[in-house]
Amino acid sequence: MPKVWVLLGQRAGDNAQLRALAGGLGWPVTFKTLEWRKPRPVWSPFYGRRKTLAPLTSAARDQLSEPWPDLVLAIGWRSVPVAHWIAAQAGAVHIRLGRPRAPLSDFDLVLTTRQYGLPPSDNVRRLSGPIGGPDRQALSAAHLEWHDKLAHLPHPRVAVLVGGSAPPLVLDAQAAAKLGRQAVALANKKGGSLLITTGPRTEAKAIAAIRDAVDAPFHFHAWGKDKDNPYLGYLALADEIIVTGDSVSMMEDARRTGRPIHVFPLPHALGRVGHLWSHVQAGLDRMAVVQTLRRAGILRSPRRASAYSDLLIASGQAVLLGQGTPRTLTPDGLADPLDEAVAAIHALMNTRR
């Protein structure tokens, strides 16, 4: 049975994906938490080509010793030289999640998602969405916890999952007020209520603008302010879901509930010119020379959350807020990114035995 090392970093969302994937593999797992020397690594086309522990603190380096693993699992770009070094010592398989910003040919397998726009390669597998998110057991527990607390709110209950600015997308006070007005219009049209939650990237001015716009029965949660986070309860008890288009993880959480989804697209920092440039970039991404440079790790692939929302809308799994009626999905028939990732890793490891 393969032994797995999982390299954890400082981003909770990244670590959650790694833990979920490691748990799904069913193999012995050791978690190694990486800490970076100051100043922290800065990306360059040469950074991910190295095999070194130099970016780590001495304490982090000391934990990386025999017995070596059979598989190294990590995410992002900062830990690429570290994972390369471990794999070289151990003769281990190196699997990377997300967007490594390094030569793709240096990895045994890259598990990525649509918003990262990695070019096609034999060792790149594009998952249907990000790994992790609430499972049925977690949603059932949240349903029980929040059912009575939200019982006074009329149906249909519309959950509003609010992210924040993610350059080049902007959630300022003006955009937040528009989101609030459109959410109220949807709830009032149906005689329902709103379940509104913000996130760690939601700025104070945006939170205030949404609250000022609310003119319907509602329950409101500002991230980090209340002890009890109702996020899972909202997902479990909502009849429909509105989600801002900056957060792929929240869009995926919404999709996995099977509830009708409305996507609220955030404005581009450069307005119409910025959106036009995004379309131009999408065309450039398909050019063979650009794909070659990205496979080689010379050009970075941009992150575009809109690529995921576009996929949901094009496949009929969501609509733009105010532009149509979304359909209810059947959760049993939805693709599970975790299952896809586990199957890909098992298949790879079987070929190496």
TORTORTOR-66025 format. One record per residue (C-alpha): residue in three letters; residue number from 0; x, y, z. Coordinates in steps of 0.05 Angstrom, whole numbers. Each point is the difference from the previous one (the first is absolute). Last residue first. Example, Ala and Ser with C-alpha at 12.3 -4.5 7.8 and 13.67 -1.06 7.14 Angstrom:
BEGIN
+--------+-----+--------+--------+--------+
| residu | num |      x |      y |      z |
+--------+-----+--------+--------+--------+
|    SER |   1 |    273 |    -21 |    143 |
|    ALA |   0 |    -27 |    -69 |     13 |
+--------+-----+--------+--------+--------+
END
This chain:
BEGIN
+--------+-----+--------+--------+--------+
| residu | num |      x |      y |      z |
+--------+-----+--------+--------+--------+
|    ARG | 352 |     72 |    -20 |   -187 |
|    ARG | 351 |      5 |     64 |    -40 |
|    THR | 350 |    -61 |    -13 |    -44 |
|    ASN | 349 |    -43 |    -11 |     62 |
|    MET | 348 |     24 |     66 |     28 |
|    LEU | 347 |    -26 |     37 |    -61 |
|    ALA | 346 |    -69 |    -34 |      1 |
|    HIS | 345 |     -7 |     13 |     75 |
|    ILE | 344 |     18 |     73 |    -10 |
|    ALA | 343 |    -51 |     10 |    -56 |
|    ALA | 342 |    -55 |    -36 |     38 |
|    VAL | 341 |     13 |     43 |     62 |
|    ALA | 340 |     -3 |     64 |    -41 |
|    GLU | 339 |    -66 |    -18 |    -34 |
|    ASP | 338 |    -31 |    -22 |     66 |
|    LEU | 337 |     21 |     65 |     32 |
|    PRO | 336 |    -27 |     41 |    -59 |
|    ASP | 335 |    -70 |    -31 |     10 |
|    ALA | 334 |    -42 |      2 |    -64 |
|    LEU | 333 |    -73 |     13 |     12 |
|    GLY | 332 |    -52 |    -55 |    -11 |
|    ASP | 331 |    -14 |    -15 |     73 |
|    PRO | 330 |     -8 |     75 |     14 |
|    THR | 329 |    -58 |      5 |    -49 |
|    LEU | 328 |     -4 |     72 |    -24 |
|    THR | 327 |    -55 |     51 |      8 |
|    ARG | 326 |     -4 |     47 |    -59 |
|    PRO | 325 |     18 |     73 |     -4 |
|    THR | 324 |    -52 |     51 |    -23 |
|    GLY | 323 |     25 |     54 |    -45 |
|    GLN | 322 |     42 |     63 |     -3 |
|    GLY | 321 |     -7 |     36 |     67 |
|    LEU | 320 |     61 |    -34 |     30 |
|    LEU | 319 |     38 |    -35 |    -55 |
|    VAL | 318 |    -23 |    -71 |     -6 |
|    ALA | 317 |     26 |    -66 |     28 |
|    GLN | 316 |      8 |    -74 |    -16 |
|    GLY | 315 |    -22 |      7 |    -73 |
|    SER | 314 |     67 |    -23 |    -28 |
|    ALA | 313 |     16 |     69 |    -28 |
|    ILE | 312 |    -17 |     33 |     67 |
|    LEU | 311 |     43 |    -47 |     42 |
|    LEU | 310 |     57 |      5 |    -50 |
|    ASP | 309 |     -3 |     76 |     -1 |
|    SER | 308 |      2 |     -1 |     76 |
|    TYR | 307 |     63 |    -41 |     -3 |
|    ALA | 306 |     35 |     43 |    -52 |
|    SER | 305 |    -22 |     61 |     38 |
|    ALA | 304 |     47 |    -20 |     57 |
|    ARG | 303 |     57 |     17 |    -47 |
|    ARG | 302 |     70 |    -14 |     28 |
|    PRO | 301 |     54 |     18 |    -50 |
|    SER | 300 |     49 |    -53 |    -25 |
|    ARG | 299 |     70 |     22 |     13 |
|    LEU | 298 |     48 |      4 |    -59 |
|    ILE | 297 |     68 |    -34 |      3 |
|    GLY | 296 |    -25 |    -63 |     35 |
|    ALA | 295 |     17 |    -44 |    -61 |
|    ARG | 294 |    -73 |    -20 |     -9 |
|    ARG | 293 |    -16 |     74 |      3 |
|    LEU | 292 |     49 |     17 |    -55 |
|    THR | 291 |    -29 |    -55 |    -44 |
|    GLN | 290 |    -71 |     22 |     13 |
|    VAL | 289 |     18 |     71 |    -20 |
|    VAL | 288 |     34 |    -24 |    -64 |
|    ALA | 287 |    -60 |    -44 |    -19 |
|    MET | 286 |    -51 |     57 |      7 |
|    ARG | 285 |    -60 |    -19 |     42 |
|    ASP | 284 |     20 |     45 |     57 |
|    LEU | 283 |      3 |     59 |    -48 |
|    GLY | 282 |    -74 |     -7 |    -14 |
|    ALA | 281 |    -17 |     -1 |     74 |
|    GLN | 280 |     46 |     61 |      8 |
|    VAL | 279 |    -41 |     38 |    -52 |
|    HIS | 278 |    -64 |    -18 |     38 |
|    SER | 277 |     31 |     25 |     64 |
|    TRP | 276 |     22 |     64 |    -36 |
|    LEU | 275 |    -73 |     13 |    -17 |
|    HIS | 274 |    -19 |    -10 |     73 |
|    GLY | 273 |     54 |     50 |     20 |
|    VAL | 272 |    -22 |     51 |    -52 |
|    ARG | 271 |    -71 |     -7 |     25 |
|    GLY | 270 |     20 |     20 |     70 |
|    LEU | 269 |     74 |      1 |     18 |
|    ALA | 268 |     -9 |    -29 |     69 |
|    HIS | 267 |    -47 |    -51 |    -29 |
|    PRO | 266 |    -70 |     -4 |     29 |
|    LEU | 265 |    -21 |    -60 |     40 |
|    PRO | 264 |    -47 |    -51 |    -30 |
|    PHE | 263 |    -59 |    -21 |     44 |
|    VAL | 262 |    -13 |    -73 |    -13 |
|    HIS | 261 |    -69 |    -29 |     13 |
|    ILE | 260 |     -3 |    -73 |     20 |
|    PRO | 259 |    -60 |    -47 |      6 |
|    ARG | 258 |     14 |    -51 |     56 |
|    GLY | 257 |     38 |    -64 |    -15 |
|    THR | 256 |     40 |      8 |     64 |
|    ARG | 255 |     64 |    -16 |    -37 |
|    ARG | 254 |     -7 |     61 |    -44 |
|    ALA | 253 |     -2 |     48 |     59 |
|    ASP | 252 |     65 |    -28 |     29 |
|    GLU | 251 |     30 |      5 |    -70 |
|    MET | 250 |    -20 |     73 |     -7 |
|    MET | 249 |     27 |     12 |     70 |
|    SER | 248 |     67 |    -32 |    -19 |
|    VAL | 247 |      4 |     38 |    -66 |
|    SER | 246 |     -7 |     66 |     35 |
|    ASP | 245 |      1 |     63 |    -44 |
|    GLY | 244 |    -68 |    -10 |    -32 |
|    THR | 243 |    -41 |     19 |     60 |
|    VAL | 242 |    -50 |    -53 |     22 |
|    ILE | 241 |    -76 |      1 |      2 |
|    ILE | 240 |    -32 |    -64 |     25 |
|    GLU | 239 |    -71 |    -28 |     -3 |
|    ASP | 238 |    -42 |    -40 |     49 |
|    ALA | 237 |     50 |     12 |     56 |
|    LEU | 236 |      0 |    -45 |     61 |
|    ALA | 235 |     63 |    -42 |     -9 |
|    LEU | 234 |     42 |     54 |    -33 |
|    TYR | 233 |    -21 |     51 |     52 |
|    GLY | 232 |     15 |    -48 |     56 |
|    LEU | 231 |     69 |    -13 |    -30 |
|    TYR | 230 |     15 |     75 |      2 |
|    PRO | 229 |    -33 |     12 |     68 |
|    ASN | 228 |     66 |     18 |     35 |
|    ASP | 227 |    -11 |      0 |     75 |
|    LYS | 226 |     46 |     49 |     37 |
|    ASP | 225 |    -24 |     59 |    -39 |
|    LYS | 224 |     46 |     55 |    -26 |
|    GLY | 223 |     51 |    -40 |    -40 |
|    TRP | 222 |    -42 |      0 |    -63 |
|    ALA | 221 |    -60 |     46 |      4 |
|    HIS | 220 |    -63 |    -42 |      6 |
|    PHE | 219 |    -69 |     25 |    -17 |
|    HIS | 218 |    -69 |    -32 |      5 |
|    PHE | 217 |    -54 |     32 |    -42 |
|    PRO | 216 |    -72 |     21 |    -10 |
|    ALA | 215 |      2 |     51 |    -57 |
|    ASP | 214 |     26 |     70 |    -11 |
|    VAL | 213 |     75 |    -11 |     -2 |
|    ALA | 212 |     37 |     56 |    -35 |
|    ASP | 211 |     32 |     29 |     63 |
|    ARG | 210 |     26 |    -69 |     19 |
|    ILE | 209 |     33 |     -9 |    -68 |
|    ALA | 208 |     32 |     68 |      2 |
|    ALA | 207 |     26 |    -11 |     71 |
|    ILE | 206 |     33 |    -65 |    -19 |
|    ALA | 205 |     31 |     32 |    -62 |
|    LYS | 204 |     28 |     57 |     41 |
|    ALA | 203 |     30 |    -50 |     50 |
|    GLU | 202 |     36 |    -38 |    -54 |
|    THR | 201 |    -19 |    -72 |    -16 |
|    ARG | 200 |     64 |    -41 |     -7 |
|    PRO | 199 |    -11 |    -42 |     63 |
|    GLY | 198 |    -71 |    -17 |    -23 |
|    THR | 197 |    -70 |     27 |      4 |
|    THR | 196 |    -64 |    -37 |     16 |
|    ILE | 195 |    -72 |     18 |    -19 |
|    LEU | 194 |    -60 |    -45 |     11 |
|    LEU | 193 |    -57 |     37 |    -35 |
|    SER | 192 |    -75 |     -9 |      3 |
|    GLY | 191 |    -60 |    -19 |    -42 |
|    GLY | 190 |    -62 |     30 |    -31 |
|    LYS | 189 |     23 |    -22 |    -69 |
|    LYS | 188 |      8 |     69 |    -30 |
|    ASN | 187 |     25 |     25 |     67 |
|    ALA | 186 |     57 |    -49 |      2 |
|    LEU | 185 |     23 |     13 |    -71 |
|    ALA | 184 |     -5 |     76 |      7 |
|    VAL | 183 |     37 |     -3 |     66 |
|    ALA | 182 |     57 |    -39 |    -32 |
|    GLN | 181 |      2 |     51 |    -57 |
|    ARG | 180 |      3 |     58 |     48 |
|    GLY | 179 |     54 |    -32 |     43 |
|    LEU | 178 |     43 |    -17 |    -60 |
|    LYS | 177 |     -6 |     71 |    -25 |
|    ALA | 176 |     20 |     27 |     68 |
|    ALA | 175 |     61 |    -47 |      0 |
|    ALA | 174 |     21 |     25 |    -69 |
|    GLN | 173 |     -3 |     72 |     23 |
|    ALA | 172 |     34 |    -14 |     66 |
|    ASP | 171 |     58 |    -36 |    -33 |
|    LEU | 170 |      4 |    -72 |    -23 |
|    VAL | 169 |     53 |      4 |    -54 |
|    LEU | 168 |     27 |    -52 |    -49 |
|    PRO | 167 |     71 |     11 |    -28 |
|    PRO | 166 |     19 |    -17 |     53 |
|    ALA | 165 |    -40 |    -40 |     51 |
|    SER | 164 |    -47 |     47 |     36 |
|    GLY | 163 |    -47 |    -35 |     46 |
|    GLY | 162 |    -43 |    -62 |     13 |
|    VAL | 161 |    -74 |      3 |     17 |
|    LEU | 160 |    -44 |    -62 |      4 |
|    VAL | 159 |    -73 |     22 |     -2 |
|    ALA | 158 |    -46 |    -56 |     21 |
|    VAL | 157 |    -71 |      8 |    -25 |
|    ARG | 156 |    -55 |    -29 |     44 |
|    PRO | 155 |    -63 |    -16 |    -37 |
|    HIS | 154 |    -30 |     -2 |     50 |
|    PRO | 153 |    -13 |     44 |     60 |
|    LEU | 152 |     49 |     13 |     57 |
|    HIS | 151 |    -24 |    -18 |     70 |
|    ALA | 150 |     31 |    -70 |     -3 |
|    LEU | 149 |     71 |     28 |     -6 |
|    LYS | 148 |     24 |    -18 |     70 |
|    ASP | 147 |    -43 |    -63 |      0 |
|    HIS | 146 |     33 |    -29 |    -62 |
|    TRP | 145 |     70 |     24 |     16 |
|    GLU | 144 |     31 |    -58 |     38 |
|    LEU | 143 |    -40 |    -56 |    -34 |
|    HIS | 142 |     15 |     27 |    -69 |
|    ALA | 141 |     73 |      9 |     18 |
|    ALA | 140 |      5 |    -74 |     20 |
|    SER | 139 |    -32 |    -20 |    -66 |
|    LEU | 138 |     47 |     46 |    -39 |
|    ALA | 137 |     61 |    -31 |     34 |
|    GLN | 136 |    -24 |    -71 |    -14 |
|    ARG | 135 |    -16 |     17 |    -72 |
|    ASP | 134 |     69 |     27 |    -14 |
|    PRO | 133 |     24 |     71 |      7 |
|    GLY | 132 |     56 |     25 |    -43 |
|    GLY | 131 |     61 |    -38 |    -23 |
|    ILE | 130 |     34 |     -1 |    -68 |
|    PRO | 129 |    -10 |     57 |    -49 |
|    GLY | 128 |    -42 |    -11 |    -62 |
|    SER | 127 |    -10 |    -47 |    -60 |
|    LEU | 126 |     72 |    -21 |      4 |
|    ARG | 125 |     50 |     14 |    -56 |
|    ARG | 124 |     53 |    -54 |     -2 |
|    VAL | 123 |     70 |     20 |    -23 |
|    ASN | 122 |     52 |    -55 |    -12 |
|    ASP | 121 |    -12 |     -7 |    -75 |
|    SER | 120 |     -3 |     75 |     -9 |
|    PRO | 119 |    -55 |     50 |    -17 |
|    PRO | 118 |     15 |     72 |     18 |
|    LEU | 117 |    -14 |     24 |     71 |
|    GLY | 116 |    -59 |     49 |      2 |
|    TYR | 115 |     -1 |     10 |     76 |
|    GLN | 114 |    -75 |     10 |      3 |
|    ARG | 113 |    -14 |    -69 |    -30 |
|    THR | 112 |     29 |    -41 |     56 |
|    THR | 111 |     66 |    -36 |     12 |
|    LEU | 110 |     28 |    -67 |     19 |
|    VAL | 109 |     72 |     -3 |    -24 |
|    LEU | 108 |     31 |    -69 |     -5 |
|    ASP | 107 |     71 |    -28 |     -3 |
|    PHE | 106 |     28 |     70 |      2 |
|    ASP | 105 |     62 |     28 |    -35 |
|    SER | 104 |    -36 |      1 |    -68 |
|    LEU | 103 |    -45 |     56 |     25 |
|    PRO | 102 |     58 |     49 |      3 |
|    ALA | 101 |    -16 |     46 |     58 |
|    ARG | 100 |    -56 |     48 |     19 |
|    PRO |  99 |    -30 |    -57 |     42 |
|    ARG |  98 |    -74 |     17 |    -11 |
|    GLY |  97 |    -48 |    -43 |     41 |
|    LEU |  96 |     21 |    -66 |     30 |
|    ARG |  95 |     67 |    -34 |    -10 |
|    ILE |  94 |     19 |    -73 |      1 |
|    HIS |  93 |     72 |    -22 |      8 |
|    VAL |  92 |     13 |    -75 |     -1 |
|    ALA |  91 |     58 |    -20 |     44 |
|    GLY |  90 |     71 |    -20 |    -17 |
|    ALA |  89 |     12 |     17 |     73 |
|    GLN |  88 |     55 |     51 |     -3 |
|    ALA |  87 |    -24 |     28 |    -67 |
|    ALA |  86 |    -72 |      3 |     23 |
|    ILE |  85 |     20 |     38 |     62 |
|    TRP |  84 |     40 |     51 |    -41 |
|    HIS |  83 |    -56 |     10 |    -51 |
|    ALA |  82 |    -49 |      9 |     58 |
|    VAL |  81 |     44 |     55 |     28 |
|    PRO |  80 |     11 |     34 |    -67 |
|    VAL |  79 |    -77 |      0 |    -12 |
|    SER |  78 |    -20 |     25 |     69 |
|    ARG |  77 |    -11 |     72 |    -22 |
|    TRP |  76 |    -41 |    -18 |    -62 |
|    GLY |  75 |    -70 |    -25 |     20 |
|    ILE |  74 |    -18 |    -66 |     32 |
|    ALA |  73 |     36 |    -61 |     28 |
|    LEU |  72 |     -1 |    -76 |      0 |
|    VAL |  71 |     65 |    -41 |      3 |
|    LEU |  70 |     -8 |    -75 |    -12 |
|    ASP |  69 |     43 |    -59 |     19 |
|    PRO |  68 |     23 |     33 |     64 |
|    TRP |  67 |     69 |      3 |     31 |
|    PRO |  66 |     19 |    -30 |     67 |
|    GLU |  65 |     41 |     43 |      4 |
|    SER |  64 |      4 |     75 |      7 |
|    LEU |  63 |    -41 |     64 |    -10 |
|    GLN |  62 |    -15 |     22 |     71 |
|    ASP |  61 |     66 |     37 |      6 |
|    ARG |  60 |    -15 |     44 |    -60 |
|    ALA |  59 |    -61 |     31 |     33 |
|    ALA |  58 |     40 |     17 |     62 |
|    SER |  57 |     57 |     30 |    -42 |
|    THR |  56 |    -49 |     46 |    -35 |
|    LEU |  55 |    -16 |    -17 |    -72 |
|    PRO |  54 |     18 |     34 |    -66 |
|    ALA |  53 |     66 |    -39 |     -3 |
|    LEU |  52 |    -32 |    -69 |     -1 |
|    THR |  51 |     23 |    -11 |    -72 |
|    LYS |  50 |    -16 |    -33 |    -66 |
|    ARG |  49 |     -4 |     59 |    -48 |
|    ARG |  48 |    -42 |     10 |    -63 |
|    GLY |  47 |    -58 |     32 |     38 |
|    TYR |  46 |     38 |     65 |     13 |
|    PHE |  45 |     28 |      9 |    -70 |
|    PRO |  44 |    -60 |     34 |    -34 |
|    SER |  43 |     -3 |     47 |     61 |
|    TRP |  42 |    -45 |      0 |     61 |
|    VAL |  41 |     22 |     34 |     64 |
|    PRO |  40 |     16 |    -43 |     61 |
|    ARG |  39 |    -15 |     29 |     69 |
|    PRO |  38 |     48 |     51 |     27 |
|    LYS |  37 |      6 |    -30 |     50 |
|    ARG |  36 |      7 |    -76 |      4 |
|    TRP |  35 |    -62 |    -41 |    -14 |
|    GLU |  34 |    -36 |    -50 |     43 |
|    LEU |  33 |    -24 |    -67 |    -26 |
|    THR |  32 |    -46 |    -45 |     39 |
|    LYS |  31 |     12 |    -74 |    -14 |
|    PHE |  30 |    -60 |    -46 |      4 |
|    THR |  29 |     12 |    -75 |      0 |
|    VAL |  28 |    -50 |    -45 |    -35 |
|    PRO |  27 |    -11 |    -75 |     -2 |
|    TRP |  26 |    -46 |    -16 |    -60 |
|    GLY |  25 |    -75 |      6 |     -9 |
|    LEU |  24 |      6 |     49 |    -57 |
|    GLY |  23 |    -62 |     40 |     21 |
|    GLY |  22 |     32 |     25 |     64 |
|    ALA |  21 |     60 |     27 |    -38 |
|    LEU |  20 |    -47 |     36 |    -48 |
|    ALA |  19 |    -40 |     33 |     56 |
|    ARG |  18 |     63 |     19 |     37 |
|    LEU |  17 |     31 |     31 |    -62 |
|    GLN |  16 |    -63 |     40 |    -16 |
|    ALA |  15 |     -5 |     25 |     71 |
|    ASN |  14 |     73 |     20 |     -1 |
|    ASP |  13 |    -12 |     43 |    -61 |
|    GLY |  12 |    -59 |     34 |     33 |
|    ALA |  11 |     37 |     12 |     65 |
|    ARG |  10 |     59 |     33 |    -35 |
|    GLN |   9 |     64 |     -3 |     42 |
|    GLY |   8 |     31 |    -62 |    -30 |
|    LEU |   7 |     -9 |    -76 |      4 |
|    LEU |   6 |     43 |    -51 |    -35 |
|    VAL |   5 |    -34 |    -67 |     -1 |
|    TRP |   4 |     46 |    -61 |      5 |
|    VAL |   3 |    -31 |    -65 |    -23 |
|    LYS |   2 |     21 |    -72 |     13 |
|    PRO |   1 |    -23 |    -48 |    -55 |
|    MET |   0 |    -31 |    -67 |     21 |
+--------+-----+--------+--------+--------+
END
